[in-house]
Amino acid sequence: MATTQTSGGNGKQAAATPPPATAREQLASHDPATGEVVGTVPVFSAADVDAAVARARTAAAEWSALSYSEREAELARWRAALAESADELAELIHRENGKPRVEAMIEVYMALSHLNHAAGRAEKALRPHRVSPGLLANFRATISYHPLGVIGVIGPWNYPIFTPMGSIAYALAAGNTVVFKPSELTPLIGAKLGEIAARTIAIPNVLQVVTGAGPTGAALARAAVDKIAFTGSTATGRKVMMAAAERLTPVLMELGGKDPMIVTDDADLDKAAEAAVFGALTNAGQACISVERVYVHEAVYDKFVDKVVGEVRGLKVGGDDGHLGAMTSPQQVKIVEDHLRDAVAHGAKALTGGPDAISGSFIQPTVLVDVTPDMKVIREETFGPVLPIIKVGSTEEAVRASNETTFGLGSSVFAGKSARELADRVRAGMTSVNSVMSFAAITSLPFGGVGDSGFGRIHGDEGMKEFTRTKATAEETFALPINLMTFKLPKGTYERIRGMIKTLYGDSPVAKAQDFLRRLF
């Protein structure tokens, strides 16, 4: 097997699996903090991608034929091997992504928790079940779930193990094989996932990794896969959908966010301030579910701002003991700087950080006040260590402002008795109540958004079913005297059916009794 040499960590090698048959162009992965080359991977061409999909198609027949318990055992071996390699995985994430080592290890933990959940939950989540046959009482009505076949997964650079594992684990557990294209900014960690799978899962080519930049991802989107699961920006998501449309390949889109937080006048301000800072600044703000807007009731606004500023001033950027690491993408640094300069130019005040507090790939965490809805930092996804705080006069105003966006991924609400009711009113796929990001850590909850944040779900039972074909089966168990599924209808059928309609669905005692029982049970 061709290998990819890494220059950091424990000196071991990672591999894109399986490698191209001949020598290919190499893609270098850089440490965003230092610019050092961490390692290189081969660039997979469209022909290489098609070959990987073909191998996955062959493997899918054998993989899907396994029982759930057999697949669980295979995935458990992969999980155990990944756990044994936790230090190496975390080091690769730290070197390629730039996040602190402790955050990298947390990411490994969360990824393995989803792999563990998916492998153990698949049989129950996808168990065939019967539903009511209605008037066809002589039929057995069953819903069953079947693997789609080959899933193409295109992953992001901000959470290079956790996010793709949310698709990979559930797709594999449901009986599919996977071809995974990691981000070109974090290819080594993706290659390592594939290498460990190749030596621990008995059936070859169940998980293959194809590395490269945009053209490799486009090739996978156009390939003969049965579904594409994409995580990334909304703009790139549109391109992936257009490519997938050539084959009418269904897609699952986990896209950008502009997550709001609401803080009411009866919220626990210490807890809310601590959560806002973490939610906005973890991974240097490079999370689709980062807190990007905070709407605070005017009665507690000043106290909240003071608490947030105090929290932020206690943070350290860079270094082995830093709370915030380097920004992964140079392009993202430019976007954050643009948003900050636009905000300040239009009247916002930076209480910490600011547009001039940027050095290379490191950005000092910025708390913004006097922010208005027309600023880029409110309208567009910033994806950086920026926390805009907006004063509102009422809870109604906070909800309205939260929903004035084309995005709708995550959200959070900090409040007293009204917290749960407020959570239901925020237009988002997920809401944490008196916490931030907790919905992503709960393996049984579905993860996904609405609007420009995408569609479809990963994680939980809903995420498992995303990678299956739902089949409805109607099976006659005994014959009835009257058969409506024939042209040989007896005389008087028209009158009998008309009578049944009025009895069952009109203003009759039988219809009213049905309505009552339906409401009761």
C-alpha positions in Angstrom: 0.0 0.0 0.0 1.3 3.4 -0.9 1.7 5.6 2.2 1.5 9.2 3.1 4.5 10.3 5.3 3.7 12.6 8.1 6.3 14.8 9.8 4.7 15.2 13.2 3.1 13.1 16.0 4.6 9.7 16.6 6.2 9.4 13.2 3.8 6.8 11.9 2.4 6.8 8.4 -1.1 7.5 7.2 -2.5 6.3 3.9 -5.3 7.2 1.5 -7.0 3.9 0.8 -6.8 2.3 -1.7 -4.1 4.4 -3.5 -4.0 5.2 -7.1 -2.5 2.5 -9.3 0.2 4.8 -10.6 2.2 7.7 -9.3 0.0 10.8 -8.9 0.3 14.4 -8.1 0.7 15.0 -4.4 -1.3 17.3 -2.2 0.5 18.9 0.8 -1.1 19.4 4.1 0.2 22.4 6.1 0.2 23.2 9.8 -1.9 26.5 9.9 0.0 27.8 12.9 3.5 27.4 11.4 3.0 26.8 7.7 5.1 23.6 8.0 4.2 20.8 5.7 2.7 18.0 7.9 2.5 15.5 5.1 1.3 14.7 1.6 -1.4 12.6 0.0 -2.0 11.5 -3.5 -4.5 13.5 -5.6 -7.2 11.1 -6.8 -8.5 11.8 -10.4 -12.0 11.3 -11.6 -11.0 7.9 -12.9 -9.5 7.0 -9.5 -12.8 8.0 -7.8 -14.9 6.0 -10.2 -12.6 2.9 -9.6 -13.1 3.4 -5.8 -16.8 3.6 -6.2 -16.8 0.4 -8.3 -14.8 -1.4 -5.6 -17.3 -0.1 -3.0 -20.1 -1.4 -5.1 -18.6 -4.9 -5.1 -17.9 -4.7 -1.3 -21.5 -3.5 -0.7 -23.0 -6.9 -1.7 -20.9 -8.7 1.0 -21.2 -6.0 3.6 -25.0 -5.6 3.4 -25.4 -9.4 3.6 -23.9 -9.4 7.1 -26.3 -9.5 10.0 -26.5 -6.4 12.2 -24.6 -8.1 14.9 -21.8 -9.1 12.5 -21.5 -5.5 11.2 -21.5 -4.3 14.8 -18.6 -6.6 15.5 -16.7 -5.3 12.5 -17.3 -1.7 13.4 -16.3 -2.4 17.0 -12.9 -3.6 15.9 -12.5 -0.4 13.9 -13.7 1.6 16.9 -11.2 -0.1 19.2 -8.3 0.5 16.8 -9.2 4.1 16.5 -9.4 4.4 20.3 -5.9 2.9 20.6 -4.7 5.5 18.1 -6.4 8.4 19.9 -3.2 10.3 20.6 -2.1 10.0 17.0 -5.5 11.1 15.7 -5.6 14.1 18.0 -2.1 15.1 17.0 -3.0 15.0 13.3 -6.1 17.1 14.0 -4.1 19.6 16.0 -1.4 19.8 13.3 -3.7 20.0 10.3 -6.6 22.0 11.8 -4.8 24.2 14.3 -7.1 23.6 17.2 -5.7 23.0 20.7 -4.8 19.4 21.5 -7.5 19.1 24.2 -10.2 20.2 21.7 -8.8 17.7 19.2 -9.0 14.9 21.7 -12.6 15.9 22.6 -13.4 15.7 18.8 -12.0 12.1 18.7 -14.1 11.2 21.7 -17.3 12.6 20.2 -16.6 10.8 16.9 -16.1 7.5 18.6 -19.3 8.0 20.6 -21.3 8.3 17.4 -19.5 5.3 15.9 -20.4 3.3 19.0 -24.0 4.5 19.0 -24.6 3.8 15.3 -23.1 0.3 15.4 -25.2 -0.7 18.4 -28.4 1.1 17.5 -28.8 0.1 13.8 -30.8 -3.1 14.3 -33.4 -1.4 16.5 -33.6 1.8 14.5 -34.0 -0.2 11.2 -36.2 -3.0 12.4 -39.2 -3.6 10.1 -42.5 -2.6 11.7 -46.1 -3.0 11.0 -48.6 -0.2 10.6 -52.4 -0.1 10.4 -53.8 -1.4 7.1 -56.9 0.8 7.6 -59.9 -0.5 5.7 -57.9 -3.3 4.2 -58.1 -5.3 7.4 -57.1 -8.5 5.6 -53.6 -7.1 4.8 -50.4 -7.0 6.8 -48.8 -3.5 6.2 -45.1 -3.4 6.9 -42.4 -0.7 6.6 -38.8 -2.0 6.2 -35.4 -0.3 5.6 -32.7 -1.4 3.2 -29.2 -0.2 2.5 -28.9 2.2 -0.4 -25.6 0.8 -1.6 -22.6 3.1 -1.9 -22.5 6.5 0.0 -20.2 9.3 -1.0 -19.2 11.4 2.0 -17.5 14.8 1.5 -16.2 16.2 4.8 -15.1 19.6 6.1 -11.9 20.8 7.6 -13.2 22.3 10.9 -14.1 19.0 12.5 -12.3 16.6 10.2 -13.2 13.4 12.2 -16.3 14.2 14.2 -18.4 15.6 11.3 -17.7 13.0 8.6 -18.1 10.2 11.2 -21.7 11.4 11.7 -22.3 10.2 8.2 -19.8 7.4 7.8 -20.7 5.6 11.0 -24.5 5.6 10.3 -24.1 4.7 6.7 -21.9 1.7 7.5 -24.1 0.6 10.3 -27.1 0.6 8.0 -25.3 -1.7 5.6 -23.8 0.7 3.0 -20.2 1.1 1.9 -18.6 4.5 1.9 -16.2 6.5 -0.3 -15.0 9.4 1.8 -13.3 12.6 0.4 -11.8 14.6 3.3 -11.1 18.3 3.0 -7.9 19.2 1.1 -6.9 21.2 4.2 -7.1 18.1 6.5 -6.5 15.1 4.3 -4.1 13.3 6.6 -6.6 12.6 9.3 -9.1 11.4 6.7 -6.5 9.1 5.2 -5.7 7.7 8.7 -9.4 6.8 9.2 -9.3 4.8 6.0 -6.0 3.1 6.8 -7.2 1.9 10.2 -10.5 0.7 8.7 -8.6 -1.2 6.0 -6.6 -3.2 8.5 -9.4 -3.8 11.0 -12.6 -4.4 8.9 -12.4 -7.9 7.4 -14.2 -7.0 4.2 -12.0 -4.9 1.9 -13.1 -1.6 0.5 -16.0 -1.0 3.0 -14.5 2.4 3.7 -12.2 4.0 1.1 -10.7 7.4 1.2 -10.0 9.5 -1.9 -7.9 12.6 -1.3 -7.5 15.7 -3.3 -9.0 19.2 -3.8 -12.2 20.5 -5.4 -12.0 18.4 -8.6 -11.8 15.2 -6.5 -14.9 16.2 -4.6 -16.7 17.1 -7.8 -15.8 13.7 -9.2 -17.3 12.0 -6.2 -20.5 14.1 -6.5 -20.8 13.0 -10.1 -19.9 9.4 -9.5 -22.3 6.4 -9.5 -22.9 6.5 -5.8 -26.4 6.1 -4.3 -26.3 9.2 -2.1 -24.0 12.1 -1.3 -23.6 13.4 2.3 -21.9 16.8 2.1 -20.8 19.1 4.9 -19.5 22.5 4.1 -20.4 26.0 3.0 -23.8 26.8 1.4 -22.1 28.0 -1.8 -20.2 24.8 -2.2 -23.3 22.8 -1.3 -25.1 24.3 -4.2 -22.3 23.1 -6.5 -22.4 19.6 -5.1 -26.1 19.5 -5.7 -25.7 20.6 -9.3 -23.1 17.9 -9.9 -25.2 15.2 -8.2 -28.2 16.2 -10.2 -26.5 14.9 -13.4 -27.4 11.4 -12.1 -30.3 12.4 -9.9 -28.2 11.3 -7.0 -30.0 12.2 -3.7 -28.0 14.5 -1.4 -27.8 15.2 2.3 -26.7 18.8 3.0 -25.2 20.0 6.3 -24.3 23.6 5.4 -23.6 26.9 7.1 -25.2 28.5 10.1 -25.7 31.9 11.7 -26.7 30.5 15.1 -28.5 32.9 17.5 -28.5 32.8 21.3 -31.4 34.4 23.3 -30.7 35.6 26.8 -33.9 36.7 28.7 -34.1 38.9 31.8 -34.5 35.9 34.1 -31.6 33.9 32.7 -28.7 32.6 34.8 -26.2 35.3 33.5 -23.1 33.6 34.7 -24.0 30.4 33.0 -25.2 32.2 29.9 -22.0 34.3 29.6 -19.7 31.3 30.0 -21.7 29.4 27.4 -21.8 32.3 24.9 -18.0 32.6 25.1 -17.4 28.9 24.6 -20.1 28.6 21.9 -18.6 31.5 19.9 -14.9 30.8 20.4 -14.4 27.0 20.5 -12.3 25.9 17.6 -11.6 29.6 17.1 -15.2 30.0 16.1 -14.8 27.6 13.2 -18.0 25.6 13.8 -21.2 25.6 11.8 -23.1 25.6 15.1 -21.0 28.5 16.6 -22.9 31.1 18.5 -22.7 33.9 16.0 -25.4 36.3 17.3 -26.5 36.9 20.9 -29.7 38.8 21.6 -29.9 40.0 25.3 -32.8 41.6 27.1 -32.0 45.2 27.9 -32.7 44.7 31.6 -29.6 42.5 31.9 -27.6 43.6 28.8 -24.9 45.6 30.6 -24.3 42.9 33.2 -24.1 40.2 30.6 -21.6 42.2 28.4 -19.4 42.8 31.4 -19.4 39.1 32.3 -18.6 38.1 28.7 -15.8 40.5 28.4 -14.3 39.3 31.6 -14.5 35.7 30.4 -12.9 36.6 27.0 -10.0 38.5 28.6 -9.0 35.4 30.5 -8.4 33.4 27.3 -5.1 32.8 25.7 -4.6 32.5 21.9 -1.9 30.1 20.6 0.7 28.0 22.4 0.4 24.5 23.8 -1.8 25.8 26.6 -3.9 28.2 24.6 -7.6 28.2 24.6 -7.8 29.2 20.9 -5.7 27.9 18.2 -4.9 29.0 14.7 -7.4 29.6 12.0 -7.3 26.6 9.6 -7.9 28.4 6.3 -6.1 31.6 5.2 -9.2 32.5 3.2 -11.3 32.3 6.4 -9.0 34.8 8.1 -9.7 37.3 5.2 -13.5 36.8 5.7 -13.3 37.4 9.4 -11.2 40.5 9.0 -13.6 41.8 6.3 -16.6 41.2 8.7 -14.8 43.0 11.5 -13.8 46.0 9.5 -17.3 46.3 8.0 -18.8 46.2 11.5 -16.4 48.9 12.9 -16.8 51.1 9.9 -20.6 51.0 10.4 -20.4 51.9 14.1 -19.8 48.7 16.0 -17.4 48.8 18.9 -14.9 46.0 19.6 -14.5 45.6 23.4 -11.9 43.0 22.9 -9.8 42.0 19.8 -10.9 43.8 16.7 -9.9 44.0 13.0 -6.3 45.0 14.0 -5.9 42.1 16.4 -5.0 39.6 13.7 -1.5 38.1 13.3 -1.0 35.6 10.6 -3.4 32.7 11.2 -4.2 33.8 14.8 -7.2 36.1 15.6 -7.8 37.5 19.0 -11.3 36.8 20.2 -13.5 39.8 19.5 -16.6 40.9 21.4 -18.7 43.4 19.4 -21.4 45.7 20.7 -23.5 48.4 19.0 -24.1 45.9 16.2 -26.9 46.5 13.7 -28.8 44.0 11.5 -27.3 45.4 8.2 -23.7 44.5 9.1 -22.0 41.5 7.5 -21.3 40.1 10.9 -25.0 39.6 11.4 -26.1 38.8 7.9 -23.4 36.4 6.8 -21.7 33.4 8.4 -18.4 34.7 10.0 -16.9 31.4 11.0 -14.3 32.9 13.3 -13.7 34.0 16.9 -16.3 36.9 16.9 -19.1 37.4 19.4 -21.7 40.1 18.4 -24.0 41.1 21.3 -27.3 42.8 20.5 -29.6 44.6 23.0 -33.3 43.8 22.6 -36.3 45.3 24.3 -38.3 42.2 24.7 -38.4 38.4 24.2 -40.6 38.9 21.1 -37.9 41.1 19.6 -35.3 38.5 20.3 -37.2 35.7 18.6 -38.0 37.9 15.6 -34.4 38.9 15.2 -33.2 35.4 15.6 -35.4 34.2 12.8 -34.5 37.0 10.4 -32.0 35.0 8.5 -31.8 32.5 5.6 -29.9 30.1 7.8 -31.4 27.8 10.4 -29.0 25.3 11.8 -28.5 25.5 15.6 -29.6 27.9 18.3 -29.7 28.3 22.0 -32.0 29.8 24.6 -31.0 30.9 28.1 -34.1 31.7 30.1 -36.2 30.8 33.1 -39.7 29.3 32.9 -40.2 30.4 29.3 -37.1 28.6 27.9 -38.8 25.6 26.4 -41.5 27.6 24.8 -38.9 30.0 23.3 -36.9 27.1 22.0 -39.9 25.9 19.9 -40.3 29.4 18.3 -36.7 29.7 17.0 -36.6 28.6 13.4 -33.7 26.1 13.5 -33.1 22.5 13.1 -31.7 22.3 16.7 -31.9 24.2 19.9 -30.0 23.9 23.2 -31.9 25.1 26.3 -29.7 26.7 28.9 -26.6 25.2 27.2 -24.8 25.5 23.8 -24.1 22.8 21.2 -25.3 20.0 23.5 -27.6 18.7 20.7 -24.4 17.7 18.7 -23.1 15.6 21.6 -26.3 13.6 22.2 -25.9 10.7 19.9 -29.6 9.9 19.7 -30.6 13.4 18.5 -30.8 14.1 14.8 -28.5 16.9 13.5 -29.3 19.2 10.6 -30.9 22.4 9.6 -33.4 24.3 7.5 -33.2 26.9 4.8 -29.6 27.8 3.7 -28.3 25.5 6.4 -29.3 22.4 4.4 -31.7 19.5 4.7 -31.6 15.9 5.8 -30.3 14.6 9.1 -27.3 12.8 10.5 -27.0 11.2 13.9 -29.7 9.3 15.8 -32.4 7.1 14.2 -33.3 9.7 11.7 -29.7 9.9 10.6 -29.5 6.1 10.2 -32.6 6.1 8.0 -31.1 8.8 5.8 -28.9 6.0 4.4 -31.6 3.5 3.7 -34.3 2.9 1.1 -37.7 2.8 2.8 -39.9 0.0 1.5 -43.7 -0.4 2.0 -45.1 -3.9 1.7 -48.8 -4.9 1.7 -49.4 -8.6 2.2 -52.8 -10.1 2.0 -53.4 -12.6 4.9 -56.9 -13.7 4.1 -59.5 -13.1 1.5 -62.6 -10.8 2.0 -66.0 -11.4 0.3 -65.6 -8.1 -1.5 -62.5 -7.4 -3.6 -62.1 -3.9 -4.9 -58.8 -4.6 -6.6 -60.4 -6.1 -9.7 -62.5 -5.2 -12.7 -65.0 -7.9 -11.9 -67.0 -5.8 -9.4 -70.5 -7.0 -8.6 -73.6 -4.8 -9.4 -74.4 -2.2 -6.7 -70.7 -1.6 -5.9 -71.1 2.1 -6.6 -73.9 2.5 -4.1 -72.1 0.4 -1.5 -69.0 2.6 -1.7 -71.0 5.8 -1.6 -72.7 4.5 1.6 -69.4 3.6 3.1 -68.0 7.1 2.4 -71.0 8.8 4.1 -70.8 6.4 7.1 -67.1 6.5 7.7 -66.2 10.1 6.6 -69.4 12.1 6.7 -71.4 13.6 9.5 -72.5 10.3 10.9 -72.4 8.7 14.4 -69.8 6.2 13.2 -67.5 9.0 11.8 -67.8 11.0 15.0 -67.0 7.9 17.1 -63.9 7.4 15.0 -62.8 11.0 15.5 -63.3 10.7 19.3 -61.4 7.5 19.6 -58.6 8.9 17.5 -58.2 11.9 19.8 -58.5 9.7 22.8 -55.8 7.3 21.8 
